[in-house]
Amino acid sequence: MARSWDAVATKLVVERGDALSRYAYLLTGSVDDAADLVQDALVRTFGTPRFGLTLPRAEAYVRRAILNAVIDRSRRDGTWRKVRHLTLAPTSVEPADAASDERLDLLERIRGLAPRQAACIVLRYYDDLTVDQVAQSLGISSGAVKRYLSDGLRALSSAIDPAGERSTRTGGDHVSR
């Protein structure tokens, strides 16, 4: 006879495993890292028996464990973030069709954000949480979430339109493109 928490773990992997992997992939940008994160989160959640755990609650535990692992990893890699700009190769001229591909590659742009900005963007727009729910999930204030969202969206926007190409007429009237 299977223990109830064991049955919940099995059902979670079978029914929601793909969704958890997609969630981790959005946060990491790597299929392999995402699979490792999901596995680690499942071990953390179900490594010790947890009684009275329902499927939705178990999924919430696992998602939180994934998010915590991503944030913890980014803290450990903080030193690298401070110096990685020194190792970037100079950019080359890309063909016009590559510019279109670049605009469509939102995942890479999200990965380029600060970890808290990326977490807020993913939780708000992928998980479809409210600002207050994102704040509660990350353990920060709603104002901080709004700031991370604002800064993250601005960074994503400027990455899509780096020159801020907005045509204007004299007098400040905007011309639509």
ZAMARGU-4260 file (C-alpha; in steps of 0.2 Angstrom, whole numbers, plus 5000, padded with zeros to 4 digits):
<rodrens>
0) 5000/5000/5000 | 5008/5016/4994 | 5009/5030/5007 | 4998/5045/5003 | 5013/5057/5001
5) 5021/5045/4989 | 5005/5044/4979 | 5004/5063/4978 | 5023/5063/4972 | 5019/5051/4959
10) 5004/5059/4953 | 5013/5076/4953 | 5027/5069/4942 | 5014/5061/4930 | 5002/5075/4928
15) 5012/5091/4931 | 5030/5086/4927 | 5030/5094/4910 | 5023/5110/4917 | 5036/5110/4930
20) 5050/5107/4918 | 5044/5121/4907 | 5043/5133/4922 | 5061/5128/4926 | 5066/5131/4908
25) 5059/5148/4908 | 5070/5152/4923 | 5086/5144/4917 | 5086/5144/4898 | 5093/5126/4898
30) 5084/5110/4896 | 5097/5101/4906 | 5097/5114/4920 | 5078/5114/4921 | 5078/5095/4922
35) 5091/5095/4936 | 5081/5109/4945 | 5065/5099/4944 | 5073/5084/4951 | 5081/5093/4965
40) 5065/5102/4970 | 5056/5085/4970 | 5069/5078/4981 | 5068/5093/4993 | 5049/5092/4993
45) 5047/5073/4995 | 5064/5068/5002 | 5055/5067/5019 | 5037/5062/5021 | 5025/5076/5021
50) 5008/5071/5027 | 4992/5080/5022 | 5000/5086/5006 | 4988/5089/4991 | 4992/5089/4973
55) 4990/5108/4971 | 5000/5111/4987 | 5014/5099/4982 | 5015/5108/4965 | 5017/5125/4974
60) 5031/5118/4986 | 5040/5111/4970 | 5038/5128/4961 | 5044/5137/4976 | 5059/5125/4978
65) 5064/5128/4959 | 5063/5147/4961 | 5073/5147/4977 | 5086/5136/4969 | 5087/5148/4954
70) 5089/5163/4966 | 5102/5154/4977 | 5112/5150/4961 | 5112/5168/4955 | 5118/5174/4972
75) 5133/5161/4971 | 5137/5167/4954 | 5136/5185/4959 | 5155/5187/4958 | 5155/5181/4940
80) 5141/5194/4936 | 5152/5208/4942 | 5166/5204/4929 | 5158/5195/4915 | 5156/5211/4905
85) 5175/5210/4903 | 5175/5194/4894 | 5162/5198/4881 | 5167/5197/4863 | 5164/5212/4852
90) 5148/5212/4842 | 5148/5209/4823 | 5136/5215/4810 | 5122/5203/4808 | 5111/5201/4793
95) 5094/5209/4793 | 5085/5192/4795 | 5095/5189/4811 | 5087/5205/4818 | 5070/5198/4817
100) 5076/5182/4825 | 5083/5192/4839 | 5067/5201/4843 | 5058/5184/4844 | 5071/5177/4856
105) 5062/5183/4872 | 5069/5169/4883 | 5087/5175/4881 | 5082/5192/4885 | 5074/5186/4901
110) 5089/5177/4905 | 5099/5193/4904 | 5089/5201/4917 | 5094/5202/4935 | 5088/5186/4944
115) 5074/5195/4954 | 5068/5204/4939 | 5067/5188/4929 | 5058/5179/4943 | 5045/5193/4944
120) 5043/5193/4925 | 5040/5174/4925 | 5029/5174/4940 | 5019/5188/4934 | 5017/5184/4916
125) 5020/5166/4914 | 5012/5160/4931 | 4999/5174/4929 | 5000/5179/4947 | 4995/5196/4954
130) 5008/5208/4960 | 5003/5204/4978 | 5005/5185/4975 | 5022/5188/4967 | 5027/5198/4982
135) 5021/5185/4994 | 5029/5171/4984 | 5046/5180/4984 | 5044/5187/5001 | 5046/5205/4996
140) 5035/5220/4996 | 5023/5224/4982 | 5032/5240/4979 | 5048/5230/4976 | 5039/5218/4964
145) 5032/5233/4954 | 5049/5241/4953 | 5057/5224/4947 | 5043/5222/4934 | 5045/5240/4928
150) 5064/5239/4927 | 5063/5221/4919 | 5050/5227/4906 | 5060/5242/4902 | 5076/5232/4900
155) 5066/5220/4889 | 5059/5234/4879 | 5075/5243/4876 | 5083/5226/4871 | 5070/5225/4857
160) 5071/5243/4852 | 5089/5248/4858 | 5089/5265/4849 | 5072/5270/4856 | 5067/5273/4838
165) 5052/5284/4839 | 5049/5297/4826 | 5043/5313/4832 | 5037/5329/4824 | 5042/5346/4830
170) 5031/5351/4844 | 5032/5333/4852 | 5018/5325/4842 | 5022/5306/4840 | 5021/5299/4823
175) 5016/5281/4822 | 5027/5269/4812
</rodrens>
